[in-house]
Amino acid sequence: MAHTYYSWLLISTWRFAQGLAEALEASRLDPHSSFVVFAVGLGFMFNRQFQHAIDALKAGVAANPDFYILDEFLGEAYTFTGQYEESLAALERAVELSGRAPYIVGSLGVAYQRCGSTARASAIFRELEERAAREFIPPVCFCQMHLALGNMRQAVHWLTRAGQSHDSYLSWMRVWPWQGLRAPGEWTLKAIAKKAFLRVIVGHIIKRYRILED
């Protein structure tokens, strides 16, 4: 598993080609591991070799249909190639198999919005908001939904919340191949991340100052 974990580390730090190479080495050593198949699919996806990612993930789903993470990222890969029918089918399977895990529900909502099903995307958004009243929903889920819906100020708000709560998904979000999402004017994804980062830093400074004051 060392090559697999190292692959994820490399990808999360922008070293996509090296990450893919490590994932492929892991596959050579353990070709039947679902985690390794996931790493290979992820490696291809971040290198924007989406068809290779689809081929690897489809084979993984066929071999282990209950490992819903493969369906989740297969759906993501299909979205990047504009194959929305296949994307929605894979993500809907992942949502069902995972028991409606928030991250995957959020990804399904984004896919609905990207294929033009705004009403379904909004329904997913409402579901997450309703669930947040009784269970923890990671802030990144709301951030990605607001990004997809074009609500950039709210995206900054929820990205700030994600930073404050140390949401582990942020390490992936900052390197995600966001093609197909276009932010208007000043609201580039880098600008959104910068605004959120500054808010988190200022918040930490204020908190520290208040502690020292007390």
C-alpha positions as a printed NumPy array, in Angstrom:
array([[  0.   ,   0.   ,   0.   ],
       [  3.015,   2.307,   0.345],
       [  3.011,   3.169,  -3.38 ],
       [ -0.729,   3.879,  -3.218],
       [ -0.501,   6.284,  -0.289],
       [  2.564,   7.948,  -1.765],
       [  0.658,   8.39 ,  -5.014],
       [ -2.126,  10.254,  -3.177],
       [  0.432,  12.468,  -1.447],
       [  2.112,  13.345,  -4.741],
       [ -1.187,  14.132,  -6.448],
       [ -2.358,  16.353,  -3.583],
       [  0.862,  18.378,  -3.952],
       [  0.511,  18.961,  -7.718],
       [  2.992,  16.241,  -8.758],
       [  0.477,  14.504, -10.982],
       [  2.786,  12.568, -13.307],
       [  4.803,  11.194, -10.383],
       [  1.603,  10.296,  -8.572],
       [  0.349,   8.341, -11.565],
       [  3.683,   6.527, -11.868],
       [  3.449,   5.438,  -8.211],
       [ -0.144,   4.264,  -8.697],
       [  0.832,   2.216, -11.75 ],
       [  3.685,   0.646,  -9.789],
       [  1.206,  -0.236,  -7.031],
       [ -1.024,  -1.82 ,  -9.691],
       [  1.876,  -3.919, -10.967],
       [  2.483,  -5.23 ,  -7.457],
       [ -1.173,  -5.7  ,  -6.462],
       [ -3.424,  -5.588,  -9.55 ],
       [ -6.542,  -6.875,  -7.763],
       [ -6.729,  -4.315,  -4.954],
       [ -9.719,  -1.974,  -5.244],
       [ -7.792,   0.764,  -3.455],
       [ -5.01 ,   0.442,  -6.005],
       [ -7.511,   0.599,  -8.885],
       [ -8.922,   3.747,  -7.3  ],
       [ -5.409,   5.235,  -7.086],
       [ -4.763,   4.455, -10.758],
       [ -8.084,   6.016, -11.803],
       [ -7.344,   9.072,  -9.69 ],
       [ -3.861,   9.331, -11.181],
       [ -5.199,   9.291, -14.72 ],
       [ -7.917,  11.782, -13.827],
       [ -5.565,  14.362, -12.357],
       [ -3.332,  13.984, -15.396],
       [ -6.484,  14.727, -17.432],
       [ -6.331,  11.356, -19.143],
       [-10.022,  10.892, -18.534],
       [-10.661,   7.972, -20.869],
       [ -7.849,   5.974, -19.245],
       [ -9.399,   6.812, -15.861],
       [-12.796,   5.592, -17.067],
       [-11.336,   2.335, -18.401],
       [ -9.489,   1.61 , -15.144],
       [-12.432,   2.489, -12.897],
       [-14.959,   0.556, -15.008],
       [-12.776,  -2.539, -14.717],
       [-12.575,  -1.993, -10.965],
       [-16.359,  -1.651, -10.639],
       [-16.842,  -4.862, -12.635],
       [-14.465,  -6.709, -10.3  ],
       [-15.826,  -5.204,  -7.069],
       [-19.272,  -3.653,  -7.601],
       [-19.794,  -2.934,  -3.887],
       [-16.754,  -0.651,  -3.553],
       [-18.696,   2.553,  -4.068],
       [-15.665,   4.859,  -4.219],
       [-14.915,   3.436,  -7.658],
       [-18.412,   4.335,  -8.845],
       [-18.063,   7.806,  -7.333],
       [-14.896,   8.627,  -9.242],
       [-16.08 ,   6.847, -12.37 ],
       [-18.996,   9.273, -12.301],
       [-16.603,  12.191, -11.872],
       [-14.483,  11.011, -14.827],
       [-17.554,  10.672, -17.051],
       [-18.551,  14.231, -16.122],
       [-15.22 ,  15.57 , -17.357],
       [-15.749,  13.919, -20.747],
       [-19.303,  15.244, -21.051],
       [-20.869,  11.766, -20.743],
       [-23.518,  12.96 , -18.332],
       [-25.915,  10.021, -18.574],
       [-23.142,   7.61 , -17.602],
       [-21.884,  10.037, -14.959],
       [-25.257,  10.315, -13.249],
       [-25.784,   6.543, -13.335],
       [-22.425,   5.896, -11.656],
       [-22.876,   8.635,  -9.048],
       [-26.423,   7.507,  -8.251],
       [-25.101,   3.975,  -7.654],
       [-22.384,   5.372,  -5.406],
       [-24.924,   7.43 ,  -3.447],
       [-27.103,   4.366,  -2.9  ],
       [-24.224,   2.032,  -1.987],
       [-22.714,   4.565,   0.418],
       [-25.97 ,   5.203,   2.27 ],
       [-26.086,   8.745,   0.86 ],
       [-22.636,   9.806,   2.084],
       [-22.545,  13.636,   2.059],
       [-19.482,  14.022,  -0.165],
       [-20.974,  11.752,  -2.815],
       [-24.416,  13.353,  -2.588],
       [-22.692,  16.708,  -3.136],
       [-20.836,  15.348,  -6.167],
       [-24.129,  14.106,  -7.602],
       [-25.62 ,  17.577,  -7.132],
       [-22.683,  19.137,  -8.976],
       [-23.102,  16.622, -11.808],
       [-26.806,  17.475, -12.083],
       [-25.962,  21.176, -12.349],
       [-23.241,  20.613, -14.936],
       [-25.578,  18.64 , -17.183],
       [-28.256,  21.332, -16.921],
       [-30.576,  19.688, -14.368],
       [-30.749,  22.724, -12.095],
       [-33.944,  21.581, -10.351],
       [-32.355,  18.272,  -9.323],
       [-29.173,  20.058,  -8.242],
       [-31.233,  22.404,  -6.077],
       [-33.066,  19.419,  -4.547],
       [-29.727,  17.882,  -3.6  ],
       [-28.68 ,  21.203,  -2.089],
       [-31.864,  21.322,   0.006],
       [-31.268,  17.746,   1.159],
       [-27.804,  18.647,   2.44 ],
       [-29.146,  21.757,   4.176],
       [-31.897,  19.747,   5.884],
       [-29.467,  17.028,   6.953],
       [-27.08 ,  19.654,   8.355],
       [-29.72 ,  20.462,  10.996],
       [-29.376,  16.976,  12.497],
       [-25.941,  15.676,  11.441],
       [-22.517,  16.947,  10.48 ],
       [-22.185,  17.772,   6.791],
       [-18.618,  18.683,   5.749],
       [-18.428,  22.369,   4.705],
       [-16.731,  21.406,   1.426],
       [-20.008,  19.787,   0.329],
       [-21.725,  23.18 ,   0.47 ],
       [-18.742,  24.916,  -1.099],
       [-18.78 ,  22.668,  -4.162],
       [-22.552,  23.033,  -4.517],
       [-22.335,  26.83 ,  -4.375],
       [-19.502,  26.761,  -6.927],
       [-21.629,  24.695,  -9.289],
       [-24.64 ,  26.982,  -8.795],
       [-22.533,  30.123,  -9.313],
       [-23.014,  31.476,  -5.775],
       [-19.429,  32.648,  -5.389],
       [-19.735,  34.638,  -2.149],
       [-21.362,  31.651,  -0.483],
       [-18.626,  29.413,  -1.917],
       [-16.033,  31.608,  -0.17 ],
       [-18.032,  31.44 ,   3.068],
       [-18.172,  27.64 ,   3.037],
       [-14.572,  27.257,   1.918],
       [-13.618,  29.435,   4.883],
       [-15.674,  27.164,   7.151],
       [-13.894,  24.151,   5.644],
       [-10.519,  25.675,   6.487],
       [-11.61 ,  26.477,  10.023],
       [-12.776,  22.897,  10.575],
       [ -9.633,  21.425,   8.949],
       [-11.689,  19.568,   6.365],
       [ -9.344,  16.94 ,   4.907],
       [-11.033,  17.171,   1.505],
       [ -9.416,  20.575,   0.979],
       [ -6.136,  18.875,   0.048],
       [ -7.95 ,  17.417,  -2.985],
       [-10.184,  20.36 ,  -3.753],
       [ -7.261,  22.691,  -4.406],
       [ -5.858,  20.449,  -7.146],
       [ -9.124,  19.126,  -8.572],
       [ -9.396,  19.404, -12.392],
       [-12.314,  21.849, -12.321],
       [-12.8  ,  22.077, -16.072],
       [-16.368,  22.952, -16.963],
       [-16.796,  25.218, -13.948],
       [-16.279,  28.865, -14.819],
       [-16.393,  31.613, -12.226],
       [-17.412,  35.122, -13.323],
       [-15.113,  38.149, -13.097],
       [-13.017,  38.31 ,  -9.96 ],
       [-14.307,  34.96 ,  -8.768],
       [-11.64 ,  32.679, -10.182],
       [-11.098,  29.514,  -8.187],
       [ -7.686,  30.8  ,  -7.098],
       [ -9.298,  34.047,  -5.942],
       [-11.944,  32.11 ,  -4.005],
       [ -9.261,  30.024,  -2.309],
       [ -7.211,  33.138,  -1.507],
       [-10.19 ,  34.964,   0.013],
       [-11.06 ,  31.942,   2.147],
       [ -7.435,  31.433,   3.207],
       [ -7.108,  35.057,   4.31 ],
       [-10.34 ,  34.825,   6.308],
       [ -9.073,  31.723,   8.106],
       [ -5.713,  33.338,   8.887],
       [ -7.346,  36.546,  10.176],
       [ -9.719,  34.437,  12.268],
       [ -6.807,  32.593,  13.86 ],
       [ -5.034,  35.88 ,  14.616],
       [ -8.15 ,  37.35 ,  16.252],
       [ -8.716,  34.173,  18.245],
       [ -5.108,  34.149,  19.44 ],
       [ -5.299,  37.844,  20.375],
       [ -8.436,  37.257,  22.418],
       [ -6.806,  34.336,  24.23 ],
       [ -3.82 ,  36.518,  25.093],
       [ -6.184,  39.271,  26.175],
       [ -7.964,  36.924,  28.573]])
